[in-house]
Amino acid sequence: MTFQTEPCTECSGSANRLIKGSGKCSSCSGTGVDVGVAVLAGYEADCEGCNGTGACPACGGSGVRPASPITQGLSPQDATPPSAVHTGRPKTRRTLTGGGPPEPTYSAFYTENNKTPESPPRPVNFLHALFAERGGVDVSRCKTTESREDWDKLASIALGFCGSPECGYRWESRTSLDSSADPMEERLTTYNLPGISLEWSYSLNKIGQFGHCAYRHGSLWVEFEDAATQSQFERLWLETFGKAPVWRA
């Protein structure tokens, strides 16, 4: 029996899909590195979609696979996306209007001798402290649950979470397929953190060889269970970013 083949639609890149796919893993664009983890958690990890090989797991890097009446893409991730447990929503909602994280320029990433890189604090630094003190949860480990390319919007989209399926924060990252110089857009949403719910949107401008790391504020709203919870949040914010948050009710 002769089996027909078709272009692999799970491959990354801009190869001619009428002939064959690129053979590259769509989760990491063939780099073998989990970009979402590298940006959010600050360390480099092998892509779980391809186990660090860079090859598309659906076609093994060939760019084609057997044709079938219904083509199902393989899901390379083994994580189950977390779901929130509703145990009563916090009652006091605040929107940040001032006192946000630093928005550094290129020069801010160097010390006075202009040689040693120095990274300003970012949202993940604050969330590490918040989850550790508020919930006793380590959110330094992150998981990518979905990665895809939207060629209509020229965007590479990655979804995942940091922490555990029971408590942590979801993240969504969008990078441009048109130009690597365009900012990376991110949105973070907490789930099951006792007494606090937040959604944080911002972008990261590219700073030369350091990649997308220069914070630019978008929006942040937070819901607090009580005044004591808000006070704890504000103390950790001040300790992380060096200034107090300014709110609008």
URGIDA-V192149 format. One record per backbone hydrogen bond with DSSP energy under -1.0 kcal/mol. NH is the residue of the N-H (numbers start at 0). CO is the residue of the C=O. If there is no record, write none. Layout:
nh->NH co->CO
nh->NH co->CO
This chain:
nh->5 co->64
nh->7 co->62
nh->11 co->23
nh->18 co->15
nh->19 co->15
nh->20 co->62
nh->24 co->53
nh->28 co->24
nh->30 co->27
nh->33 co->44
nh->34 co->32
nh->37 co->33
nh->38 co->34
nh->39 co->35
nh->40 co->36
nh->46 co->31
nh->51 co->46
nh->52 co->49
nh->55 co->22
nh->59 co->55
nh->61 co->58
nh->64 co->5
nh->66 co->3
nh->91 co->223
nh->93 co->221
nh->94 co->247
nh->95 co->219
nh->96 co->245
nh->97 co->245
nh->107 co->104
nh->108 co->105
nh->109 co->106
nh->110 co->115
nh->113 co->110
nh->117 co->108
nh->124 co->121
nh->125 co->121
nh->126 co->122
nh->127 co->123
nh->128 co->124
nh->129 co->125
nh->130 co->126
nh->131 co->127
nh->132 co->128
nh->133 co->129
nh->134 co->130
nh->136 co->130
nh->142 co->160
nh->144 co->158
nh->145 co->158
nh->147 co->156
nh->149 co->154
nh->154 co->149
nh->155 co->174
nh->156 co->147
nh->157 co->172
nh->158 co->145
nh->159 co->170
nh->160 co->142
nh->161 co->168
nh->162 co->140
nh->163 co->166
nh->167 co->190
nh->168 co->161
nh->169 co->188
nh->170 co->159
nh->171 co->186
nh->172 co->157
nh->173 co->184
nh->174 co->155
nh->176 co->153
nh->181 co->178
nh->183 co->203
nh->184 co->173
nh->185 co->201
nh->186 co->171
nh->187 co->199
nh->188 co->169
nh->189 co->197
nh->190 co->167
nh->195 co->192
nh->196 co->222
nh->198 co->220
nh->199 co->187
nh->200 co->218
nh->201 co->185
nh->202 co->215
nh->203 co->183
nh->204 co->213
nh->206 co->210
nh->209 co->206
nh->210 co->207
nh->212 co->204
nh->212 co->210
nh->213 co->204
nh->215 co->202
nh->217 co->200
nh->218 co->200
nh->220 co->198
nh->221 co->93
nh->222 co->196
nh->223 co->91
nh->224 co->194
nh->229 co->225
nh->230 co->226
nh->231 co->227
nh->232 co->228
nh->233 co->229
nh->234 co->230
nh->235 co->231
nh->236 co->232
nh->237 co->233
nh->238 co->234
nh->239 co->235
nh->240 co->236
nh->241 co->237
nh->245 co->97
nh->247 co->94
